[in-house]
Amino acid sequence: MGITAINVRNQFKGRIREILRGPVLSEVDVETPSGIVTSVITTRSIDELRLDIGSEVVALVKATEVSLAKL
């Protein structure tokens, strides 16, 4: 089954650059044209999705809050 529609508007297509595996949670760095997007997902999901370095993915970002700091 493929995704035919999704309501998440912030989508960043890229390739996995690094995976830092933990026993339960792992960090996944995705290199996108906009920069690196880091996701924390379960290690089980990494295995089930068969994610590896170089895998092409879409990072879907849905945030309920965005904070700003003046520089």
N, CA, C and O atoms as a CHARMM CRD file, in Angstrom:
* protein
*
  284
    1    1 MET  N      0.84500  -1.17600   0.00000 PROA 1      0.00000
    2    1 MET  CA     0.00000   0.00000   0.00000 PROA 1      0.00000
    3    1 MET  C      0.88800   1.23400   0.00000 PROA 1      0.00000
    4    1 MET  O      1.80400   1.32400   0.81700 PROA 1      0.00000
    5    2 GLY  N      0.64800   2.16900  -0.87500 PROA 2      0.00000
    6    2 GLY  CA     1.39900   3.41600  -0.92200 PROA 2      0.00000
    7    2 GLY  C      0.55900   4.57000  -0.40000 PROA 2      0.00000
    8    2 GLY  O     -0.66800   4.48600  -0.34400 PROA 2      0.00000
    9    3 ILE  N      1.22300   5.63000  -0.02300 PROA 3      0.00000
   10    3 ILE  CA     0.52600   6.82800   0.46200 PROA 3      0.00000
   11    3 ILE  C      0.02000   7.59100  -0.75300 PROA 3      0.00000
   12    3 ILE  O      0.79700   7.90200  -1.65600 PROA 3      0.00000
   13    4 THR  N     -1.26900   7.89600  -0.78500 PROA 4      0.00000
   14    4 THR  CA    -1.83000   8.64100  -1.90700 PROA 4      0.00000
   15    4 THR  C     -2.06200  10.10900  -1.56500 PROA 4      0.00000
   16    4 THR  O     -2.12600  10.95500  -2.45700 PROA 4      0.00000
   17    5 ALA  N     -2.18800  10.41200  -0.26800 PROA 5      0.00000
   18    5 ALA  CA    -2.36100  11.79900   0.17200 PROA 5      0.00000
   19    5 ALA  C     -1.98500  11.88600   1.63900 PROA 5      0.00000
   20    5 ALA  O     -2.12300  10.92000   2.38900 PROA 5      0.00000
   21    6 ILE  N     -1.49900  13.07400   2.04200 PROA 6      0.00000
   22    6 ILE  CA    -1.12500  13.28400   3.44300 PROA 6      0.00000
   23    6 ILE  C     -1.33700  14.75100   3.78100 PROA 6      0.00000
   24    6 ILE  O     -1.17100  15.62100   2.92600 PROA 6      0.00000
   25    7 ASN  N     -1.70500  15.02600   5.03100 PROA 7      0.00000
   26    7 ASN  CA    -2.00600  16.40800   5.40700 PROA 7      0.00000
   27    7 ASN  C     -0.79500  17.16300   5.94400 PROA 7      0.00000
   28    7 ASN  O     -0.90600  18.35500   6.23000 PROA 7      0.00000
   29    8 VAL  N      0.33600  16.52400   6.08700 PROA 8      0.00000
   30    8 VAL  CA     1.53600  17.19300   6.58600 PROA 8      0.00000
   31    8 VAL  C      2.13600  18.02700   5.44800 PROA 8      0.00000
   32    8 VAL  O      2.46900  17.49200   4.39000 PROA 8      0.00000
   33    9 ARG  N      2.26900  19.31900   5.66700 PROA 9      0.00000
   34    9 ARG  CA     2.74500  20.22300   4.61400 PROA 9      0.00000
   35    9 ARG  C      4.26400  20.37300   4.58400 PROA 9      0.00000
   36    9 ARG  O      4.83900  20.64100   3.53000 PROA 9      0.00000
   37   10 ASN  N      4.91300  20.20300   5.73200 PROA 10     0.00000
   38   10 ASN  CA     6.36400  20.35900   5.79500 PROA 10     0.00000
   39   10 ASN  C      7.02200  19.01600   5.49200 PROA 10     0.00000
   40   10 ASN  O      7.14700  18.15600   6.36300 PROA 10     0.00000
   41   11 GLN  N      7.43600  18.85900   4.24100 PROA 11     0.00000
   42   11 GLN  CA     8.02100  17.60900   3.78000 PROA 11     0.00000
   43   11 GLN  C      9.40100  17.88900   3.18900 PROA 11     0.00000
   44   11 GLN  O      9.56800  18.79700   2.37400 PROA 11     0.00000
   45   12 PHE  N     10.38100  17.10000   3.61100 PROA 12     0.00000
   46   12 PHE  CA    11.75100  17.28900   3.15700 PROA 12     0.00000
   47   12 PHE  C     12.27400  15.96600   2.60600 PROA 12     0.00000
   48   12 PHE  O     12.53800  15.03200   3.36400 PROA 12     0.00000
   49   13 LYS  N     12.42000  15.89000   1.29700 PROA 13     0.00000
   50   13 LYS  CA    12.94600  14.68600   0.66800 PROA 13     0.00000
   51   13 LYS  C     14.46400  14.68200   0.80900 PROA 13     0.00000
   52   13 LYS  O     15.11300  15.70900   0.61000 PROA 13     0.00000
   53   14 GLY  N     15.02300  13.53600   1.14900 PROA 14     0.00000
   54   14 GLY  CA    16.46400  13.45400   1.29800 PROA 14     0.00000
   55   14 GLY  C     16.94100  12.02000   1.43900 PROA 14     0.00000
   56   14 GLY  O     16.19200  11.06700   1.22500 PROA 14     0.00000
   57   15 ARG  N     18.20700  11.89500   1.80500 PROA 15     0.00000
   58   15 ARG  CA    18.83000  10.58700   2.00800 PROA 15     0.00000
   59   15 ARG  C     19.39000  10.50700   3.41000 PROA 15     0.00000
   60   15 ARG  O     19.88600  11.49100   3.96000 PROA 15     0.00000
   61   16 ILE  N     19.30100   9.31700   3.97800 PROA 16     0.00000
   62   16 ILE  CA    19.83000   9.11500   5.32500 PROA 16     0.00000
   63   16 ILE  C     21.34600   9.23700   5.28800 PROA 16     0.00000
   64   16 ILE  O     22.02100   8.55700   4.51500 PROA 16     0.00000
   65   17 ARG  N     21.86300  10.10900   6.13200 PROA 17     0.00000
   66   17 ARG  CA    23.29500  10.37100   6.20500 PROA 17     0.00000
   67   17 ARG  C     23.94900   9.61300   7.35700 PROA 17     0.00000
   68   17 ARG  O     25.08200   9.14700   7.23500 PROA 17     0.00000
   69   18 GLU  N     23.22600   9.48800   8.48900 PROA 18     0.00000
   70   18 GLU  CA    23.79500   8.82600   9.66300 PROA 18     0.00000
   71   18 GLU  C     22.67400   8.25100  10.51500 PROA 18     0.00000
   72   18 GLU  O     21.59100   8.82900  10.60800 PROA 18     0.00000
   73   19 ILE  N     22.94200   7.11400  11.13100 PROA 19     0.00000
   74   19 ILE  CA    22.02000   6.49600  12.08100 PROA 19     0.00000
   75   19 ILE  C     22.79500   6.20100  13.35200 PROA 19     0.00000
   76   19 ILE  O     23.79000   5.47700  13.32300 PROA 19     0.00000
   77   20 LEU  N     22.34600   6.75500  14.46300 PROA 20     0.00000
   78   20 LEU  CA    22.93600   6.47000  15.77400 PROA 20     0.00000
   79   20 LEU  C     21.96100   5.56700  16.51600 PROA 20     0.00000
   80   20 LEU  O     20.98400   6.03200  17.10300 PROA 20     0.00000
   81   21 ARG  N     22.24400   4.26300  16.48200 PROA 21     0.00000
   82   21 ARG  CA    21.33500   3.27100  17.05200 PROA 21     0.00000
   83   21 ARG  C     21.45500   3.19100  18.56300 PROA 21     0.00000
   84   21 ARG  O     22.55200   3.19100  19.12200 PROA 21     0.00000
   85   22 GLY  N     20.31200   3.12300  19.20200 PROA 22     0.00000
   86   22 GLY  CA    20.24400   2.87800  20.63400 PROA 22     0.00000
   87   22 GLY  C     19.42700   1.61700  20.86300 PROA 22     0.00000
   88   22 GLY  O     18.86100   1.06800  19.91700 PROA 22     0.00000
   89   23 PRO  N     19.35600   1.15300  22.10000 PROA 23     0.00000
   90   23 PRO  CA    18.61000  -0.07200  22.36600 PROA 23     0.00000
   91   23 PRO  C     17.10400   0.06700  22.11000 PROA 23     0.00000
   92   23 PRO  O     16.44500  -0.89800  21.72000 PROA 23     0.00000
   93   24 VAL  N     16.56800   1.26300  22.32900 PROA 24     0.00000
   94   24 VAL  CA    15.12900   1.48600  22.13000 PROA 24     0.00000
   95   24 VAL  C     14.87300   2.58800  21.11400 PROA 24     0.00000
   96   24 VAL  O     14.05300   2.42000  20.21200 PROA 24     0.00000
   97   25 LEU  N     15.57200   3.72400  21.25100 PROA 25     0.00000
   98   25 LEU  CA    15.41900   4.85800  20.34100 PROA 25     0.00000
   99   25 LEU  C     16.70200   5.08200  19.56400 PROA 25     0.00000
  100   25 LEU  O     17.79300   4.78600  20.05000 PROA 25     0.00000
  101   26 SER  N     16.56500   5.60300  18.36100 PROA 26     0.00000
  102   26 SER  CA    17.71400   5.91300  17.52200 PROA 26     0.00000
  103   26 SER  C     17.53900   7.28500  16.89600 PROA 26     0.00000
  104   26 SER  O     16.41500   7.74800  16.70200 PROA 26     0.00000
  105   27 GLU  N     18.66800   7.94300  16.57700 PROA 27     0.00000
  106   27 GLU  CA    18.65100   9.21600  15.86100 PROA 27     0.00000
  107   27 GLU  C     18.99000   8.96000  14.40100 PROA 27     0.00000
  108   27 GLU  O     19.92600   8.22700  14.08200 PROA 27     0.00000
  109   28 VAL  N     18.21700   9.57300  13.52900 PROA 28     0.00000
  110   28 VAL  CA    18.43300   9.42400  12.09600 PROA 28     0.00000
  111   28 VAL  C     18.64100  10.81800  11.50500 PROA 28     0.00000
  112   28 VAL  O     17.75900  11.67200  11.59900 PROA 28     0.00000
  113   29 ASP  N     19.80100  11.04600  10.89900 PROA 29     0.00000
  114   29 ASP  CA    20.08100  12.31200  10.21400 PROA 29     0.00000
  115   29 ASP  C     19.76300  12.14900   8.73500 PROA 29     0.00000
  116   29 ASP  O     20.26400  11.24000   8.07200 PROA 29     0.00000
  117   30 VAL  N     18.91700  13.05000   8.22700 PROA 30     0.00000
  118   30 VAL  CA    18.52600  13.03400   6.82500 PROA 30     0.00000
  119   30 VAL  C     19.08900  14.28700   6.16200 PROA 30     0.00000
  120   30 VAL  O     18.82000  15.40400   6.60400 PROA 30     0.00000
  121   31 GLU  N     19.86400  14.09800   5.11300 PROA 31     0.00000
  122   31 GLU  CA    20.41500  15.22900   4.36400 PROA 31     0.00000
  123   31 GLU  C     19.41100  15.64600   3.30400 PROA 31     0.00000
  124   31 GLU  O     19.06300  14.86500   2.41900 PROA 31     0.00000
  125   32 THR  N     18.94400  16.90000   3.40500 PROA 32     0.00000
  126   32 THR  CA    17.96100  17.44400   2.47800 PROA 32     0.00000
  127   32 THR  C     18.55000  18.68400   1.81000 PROA 32     0.00000
  128   32 THR  O     19.56800  19.19700   2.27400 PROA 32     0.00000
  129   33 PRO  N     17.94000  19.17600   0.73900 PROA 33     0.00000
  130   33 PRO  CA    18.41500  20.42100   0.12800 PROA 33     0.00000
  131   33 PRO  C     18.36300  21.60300   1.09900 PROA 33     0.00000
  132   33 PRO  O     19.08900  22.58000   0.91400 PROA 33     0.00000
  133   34 SER  N     17.52000  21.52800   2.12500 PROA 34     0.00000
  134   34 SER  CA    17.39900  22.60100   3.11000 PROA 34     0.00000
  135   34 SER  C     18.34200  22.44000   4.28800 PROA 34     0.00000
  136   34 SER  O     18.41000  23.32300   5.14300 PROA 34     0.00000
  137   35 GLY  N     19.07200  21.33300   4.35300 PROA 35     0.00000
  138   35 GLY  CA    19.97200  21.06700   5.45900 PROA 35     0.00000
  139   35 GLY  C     19.67300  19.71700   6.08700 PROA 35     0.00000
  140   35 GLY  O     18.90600  18.92200   5.54500 PROA 35     0.00000
  141   36 ILE  N     20.28500  19.46700   7.23100 PROA 36     0.00000
  142   36 ILE  CA    20.11100  18.19900   7.92300 PROA 36     0.00000
  143   36 ILE  C     18.85600  18.25000   8.79600 PROA 36     0.00000
  144   36 ILE  O     18.65800  19.19800   9.55700 PROA 36     0.00000
  145   37 VAL  N     18.02100  17.23400   8.68000 PROA 37     0.00000
  146   37 VAL  CA    16.85400  17.05800   9.53600 PROA 37     0.00000
  147   37 VAL  C     17.12000  15.81500  10.37100 PROA 37     0.00000
  148   37 VAL  O     17.43000  14.75500   9.82800 PROA 37     0.00000
  149   38 THR  N     17.00100  15.94000  11.69200 PROA 38     0.00000
  150   38 THR  CA    17.23800  14.80400  12.58700 PROA 38     0.00000
  151   38 THR  C     15.91600  14.32700  13.15700 PROA 38     0.00000
  152   38 THR  O     15.10300  15.12000  13.63300 PROA 38     0.00000
  153   39 SER  N     15.71500  13.01700  13.10200 PROA 39     0.00000
  154   39 SER  CA    14.51200  12.40500  13.65200 PROA 39     0.00000
  155   39 SER  C     14.90900  11.39100  14.71500 PROA 39     0.00000
  156   39 SER  O     15.88300  10.65700  14.55100 PROA 39     0.00000
  157   40 VAL  N     14.15500  11.35500  15.79500 PROA 40     0.00000
  158   40 VAL  CA    14.33100  10.33000  16.81800 PROA 40     0.00000
  159   40 VAL  C     13.15700   9.36900  16.67400 PROA 40     0.00000
  160   40 VAL  O     12.00600   9.73900  16.90100 PROA 40     0.00000
  161   41 ILE  N     13.46200   8.13600  16.29500 PROA 41     0.00000
  162   41 ILE  CA    12.42200   7.11800  16.11000 PROA 41     0.00000
  163   41 ILE  C     12.85300   5.84400  16.81900 PROA 41     0.00000
  164   41 ILE  O     14.00200   5.71000  17.24000 PROA 41     0.00000
  165   42 THR  N     11.93100   4.92200  16.94500 PROA 42     0.00000
  166   42 THR  CA    12.28200   3.66600  17.61000 PROA 42     0.00000
  167   42 THR  C     13.24000   2.86500  16.73500 PROA 42     0.00000
  168   42 THR  O     13.16000   2.88900  15.50700 PROA 42     0.00000
  169   43 THR  N     14.13400   2.16700  17.39300 PROA 43     0.00000
  170   43 THR  CA    15.06800   1.29800  16.68500 PROA 43     0.00000
  171   43 THR  C     14.29000   0.20300  15.96200 PROA 43     0.00000
  172   43 THR  O     14.68200  -0.24400  14.88400 PROA 43     0.00000
  173   44 ARG  N     13.20900  -0.21300  16.55300 PROA 44     0.00000
  174   44 ARG  CA    12.35300  -1.21600  15.90800 PROA 44     0.00000
  175   44 ARG  C     11.83100  -0.71000  14.56500 PROA 44     0.00000
  176   44 ARG  O     11.77000  -1.46900  13.59800 PROA 44     0.00000
  177   45 SER  N     11.45500   0.57200  14.50100 PROA 45     0.00000
  178   45 SER  CA    10.97800   1.15000  13.23800 PROA 45     0.00000
  179   45 SER  C     12.08100   1.17200  12.19000 PROA 45     0.00000
  180   45 SER  O     11.82500   0.92600  11.01100 PROA 45     0.00000
  181   46 ILE  N     13.30300   1.46300  12.61300 PROA 46     0.00000
  182   46 ILE  CA    14.43400   1.44400  11.67200 PROA 46     0.00000
  183   46 ILE  C     14.56200   0.06200  11.04400 PROA 46     0.00000
  184   46 ILE  O     14.76000  -0.07000   9.83600 PROA 46     0.00000
  185   47 ASP  N     14.44700  -0.96300  11.88000 PROA 47     0.00000
  186   47 ASP  CA    14.56700  -2.33200  11.37800 PROA 47     0.00000
  187   47 ASP  C     13.38700  -2.70700  10.48900 PROA 47     0.00000
  188   47 ASP  O     13.57500  -3.30800   9.43100 PROA 47     0.00000
  189   48 GLU  N     12.17600  -2.35900  10.90900 PROA 48     0.00000
  190   48 GLU  CA    10.98000  -2.71200  10.13700 PROA 48     0.00000
  191   48 GLU  C     10.92300  -1.99400   8.79400 PROA 48     0.00000
  192   48 GLU  O     10.46000  -2.56200   7.80500 PROA 48     0.00000
  193   49 LEU  N     11.39500  -0.73600   8.75500 PROA 49     0.00000
  194   49 LEU  CA    11.42000   0.03100   7.50200 PROA 49     0.00000
  195   49 LEU  C     12.66700  -0.26400   6.66200 PROA 49     0.00000
  196   49 LEU  O     12.80000   0.20300   5.53200 PROA 49     0.00000
  197   50 ARG  N     13.57600  -1.05300   7.24700 PROA 50     0.00000
  198   50 ARG  CA    14.85000  -1.39700   6.58800 PROA 50     0.00000
  199   50 ARG  C     15.61000  -0.14000   6.16600 PROA 50     0.00000
  200   50 ARG  O     16.07500  -0.02700   5.03200 PROA 50     0.00000
  201   51 LEU  N     15.72400   0.80300   7.10500 PROA 51     0.00000
  202   51 LEU  CA    16.44300   2.04600   6.83400 PROA 51     0.00000
  203   51 LEU  C     17.94000   1.82600   6.99700 PROA 51     0.00000
  204   51 LEU  O     18.38600   1.20300   7.96000 PROA 51     0.00000
  205   52 ASP  N     18.70500   2.34100   6.05200 PROA 52     0.00000
  206   52 ASP  CA    20.16200   2.26500   6.06400 PROA 52     0.00000
  207   52 ASP  C     20.72200   3.59000   5.59400 PROA 52     0.00000
  208   52 ASP  O     19.99200   4.43800   5.08000 PROA 52     0.00000
  209   53 ILE  N     22.02100   3.76600   5.77300 PROA 53     0.00000
  210   53 ILE  CA    22.70000   4.93700   5.22500 PROA 53     0.00000
  211   53 ILE  C     22.43900   4.95200   3.71400 PROA 53     0.00000
  212   53 ILE  O     22.59600   3.93400   3.04000 PROA 53     0.00000
  213   54 GLY  N     22.04400   6.10500   3.19700 PROA 54     0.00000
  214   54 GLY  CA    21.78200   6.24000   1.76300 PROA 54     0.00000
  215   54 GLY  C     20.34500   5.97800   1.35900 PROA 54     0.00000
  216   54 GLY  O     19.97300   6.25100   0.21800 PROA 54     0.00000
  217   55 SER  N     19.51200   5.44800   2.27700 PROA 55     0.00000
  218   55 SER  CA    18.10600   5.23500   1.93800 PROA 55     0.00000
  219   55 SER  C     17.43300   6.56500   1.63200 PROA 55     0.00000
  220   55 SER  O     17.64600   7.55100   2.33800 PROA 55     0.00000
  221   56 GLU  N     16.62300   6.59200   0.58400 PROA 56     0.00000
  222   56 GLU  CA    15.87100   7.79000   0.24400 PROA 56     0.00000
  223   56 GLU  C     14.59200   7.81100   1.07300 PROA 56     0.00000
  224   56 GLU  O     13.84700   6.83200   1.10500 PROA 56     0.00000
  225   57 VAL  N     14.34700   8.93000   1.74000 PROA 57     0.00000
  226   57 VAL  CA    13.19100   9.06400   2.62200 PROA 57     0.00000
  227   57 VAL  C     12.57600  10.44700   2.46300 PROA 57     0.00000
  228   57 VAL  O     13.15200  11.32900   1.82700 PROA 57     0.00000
  229   58 VAL  N     11.41400  10.61900   3.04300 PROA 58     0.00000
  230   58 VAL  CA    10.78600  11.93300   3.17100 PROA 58     0.00000
  231   58 VAL  C     10.59200  12.19000   4.65800 PROA 58     0.00000
  232   58 VAL  O      9.93200  11.41200   5.34800 PROA 58     0.00000
  233   59 ALA  N     11.16400  13.27600   5.14800 PROA 59     0.00000
  234   59 ALA  CA    10.97300  13.67600   6.54600 PROA 59     0.00000
  235   59 ALA  C      9.70100  14.52000   6.59600 PROA 59     0.00000
  236   59 ALA  O      9.59900  15.55300   5.93500 PROA 59     0.00000
  237   60 LEU  N      8.74200  14.06300   7.38700 PROA 60     0.00000
  238   60 LEU  CA     7.46900  14.76700   7.54100 PROA 60     0.00000
  239   60 LEU  C      7.48500  15.46000   8.89500 PROA 60     0.00000
  240   60 LEU  O      7.62700  14.80800   9.92900 PROA 60     0.00000
  241   61 VAL  N      7.33600  16.79600   8.89000 PROA 61     0.00000
  242   61 VAL  CA     7.44400  17.57000  10.12200 PROA 61     0.00000
  243   61 VAL  C      6.09700  18.21000  10.42500 PROA 61     0.00000
  244   61 VAL  O      5.56600  18.98400   9.62900 PROA 61     0.00000
  245   62 LYS  N      5.55600  17.87300  11.58600 PROA 62     0.00000
  246   62 LYS  CA     4.30800  18.49800  12.03000 PROA 62     0.00000
  247   62 LYS  C      4.52700  18.92800  13.46900 PROA 62     0.00000
  248   62 LYS  O      4.57500  18.09800  14.37700 PROA 62     0.00000
  249   63 ALA  N      4.65800  20.20900  13.66500 PROA 63     0.00000
  250   63 ALA  CA     4.95200  20.74200  14.99200 PROA 63     0.00000
  251   63 ALA  C      3.75100  21.53100  15.50600 PROA 63     0.00000
  252   63 ALA  O      3.06100  22.20900  14.74500 PROA 63     0.00000
  253   64 THR  N      3.51900  21.42900  16.80900 PROA 64     0.00000
  254   64 THR  CA     2.44200  22.21400  17.40400 PROA 64     0.00000
  255   64 THR  C      2.95800  23.53900  17.92700 PROA 64     0.00000
  256   64 THR  O      2.17400  24.42700  18.26100 PROA 64     0.00000
  257   65 GLU  N      4.28500  23.67800  18.00000 PROA 65     0.00000
  258   65 GLU  CA     4.86500  24.92700  18.51500 PROA 65     0.00000
  259   65 GLU  C      6.20000  25.16700  17.82400 PROA 65     0.00000
  260   65 GLU  O      6.99800  24.24600  17.65000 PROA 65     0.00000
  261   66 VAL  N      6.43000  26.39800  17.43900 PROA 66     0.00000
  262   66 VAL  CA     7.72800  26.81500  16.90500 PROA 66     0.00000
  263   66 VAL  C      8.17700  28.00200  17.72700 PROA 66     0.00000
  264   66 VAL  O      7.48000  29.01500  17.78900 PROA 66     0.00000
  265   67 SER  N      9.33600  27.89200  18.35900 PROA 67     0.00000
  266   67 SER  CA     9.87800  28.98100  19.17300 PROA 67     0.00000
  267   67 SER  C     10.94000  29.73500  18.40300 PROA 67     0.00000
  268   67 SER  O     11.65700  29.15100  17.59100 PROA 67     0.00000
  269   68 LEU  N     11.04300  31.01700  18.65200 PROA 68     0.00000
  270   68 LEU  CA    12.05000  31.85900  18.01700 PROA 68     0.00000
  271   68 LEU  C     12.88700  32.54000  19.07600 PROA 68     0.00000
  272   68 LEU  O     12.38400  32.90300  20.13900 PROA 68     0.00000
  273   69 ALA  N     14.16900  32.71400  18.78500 PROA 69     0.00000
  274   69 ALA  CA    15.06900  33.46200  19.65800 PROA 69     0.00000
  275   69 ALA  C     15.73600  34.53400  18.81700 PROA 69     0.00000
  276   69 ALA  O     16.20900  34.25600  17.71500 PROA 69     0.00000
  277   70 LYS  N     15.77800  35.75400  19.32600 PROA 70     0.00000
  278   70 LYS  CA    16.40600  36.86200  18.58600 PROA 70     0.00000
  279   70 LYS  C     17.91100  36.71200  18.67700 PROA 70     0.00000
  280   70 LYS  O     18.45100  36.47500  19.75700 PROA 70     0.00000
  281   71 LEU  N     18.58900  36.85000  17.55200 PROA 71     0.00000
  282   71 LEU  CA    20.05800  36.76000  17.49200 PROA 71     0.00000
  283   71 LEU  C     20.67800  38.13700  17.54000 PROA 71     0.00000
  284   71 LEU  O     21.90100  38.26500  17.50000 PROA 71     0.00000
